[in-house]
Amino acid sequence: MRKDISIKTIDKLSEMIQDAKLGLDPDILANWYRIIESEAKASCPEKYRASIKVIQDPVFPMKFELRASRRAVRHVVNAIEHNLREMPFSTRLYFQKLEEIIDNEAASFEDYGDK
């Protein structure tokens, strides 16, 4: 019985490691960026759709640039939130960090506008 528990534990750890490795693959990240970009564009007013753009660096495929106007940012964040549960664990952490960065940028614009 002890062997079954340890084998199950090892299998679960192996699965978690594979999930972590796969979730940060540039192709997987690019796919999630496309999904988020598409959903954000679909949900925002037409006049802001062109401002939402994801650019993957051709030299460094793990580097992405997300562009969006201030009025479109809320739609980008909502698209990220909507998809988090479907993402692999490490991809989810990546996009949660991206949300944090977006929120900090938005806050800095608000602070700047108050001065």
Rosetta blueprint (number, residue, H / E / L):
1 M L
2 R H
3 K H
4 D H
5 I H
6 S H
7 I H
8 K H
9 T H
10 I H
11 D H
12 K H
13 L H
14 S H
15 E H
16 M H
17 I H
18 Q H
19 D H
20 A H
21 K H
22 L H
23 G H
24 L L
25 D L
26 P H
27 D H
28 I H
29 L H
30 A H
31 N H
32 W H
33 Y H
34 R H
35 I H
36 I H
37 E H
38 S H
39 E H
40 A H
41 K H
42 A H
43 S H
44 C L
45 P L
46 E H
47 K H
48 Y H
49 R H
50 A L
51 S L
52 I L
53 K E
54 V E
55 I E
56 Q E
57 D L
58 P L
59 V L
60 F L
61 P L
62 M L
63 K L
64 F E
65 E E
66 L E
67 R E
68 A L
69 S L
70 R H
71 R H
72 A H
73 V H
74 R H
75 H H
76 V H
77 V H
78 N H
79 A H
80 I H
81 E H
82 H H
83 N H
84 L H
85 R H
86 E H
87 M L
88 P L
89 F H
90 S H
91 T H
92 R H
93 L H
94 Y H
95 F H
96 Q H
97 K H
98 L H
99 E H
100 E H
101 I H
102 I H
103 D H
104 N H
105 E H
106 A H
107 A H
108 S H
109 F H
110 E H
111 D H
112 Y H
113 G H
114 D H
115 K L
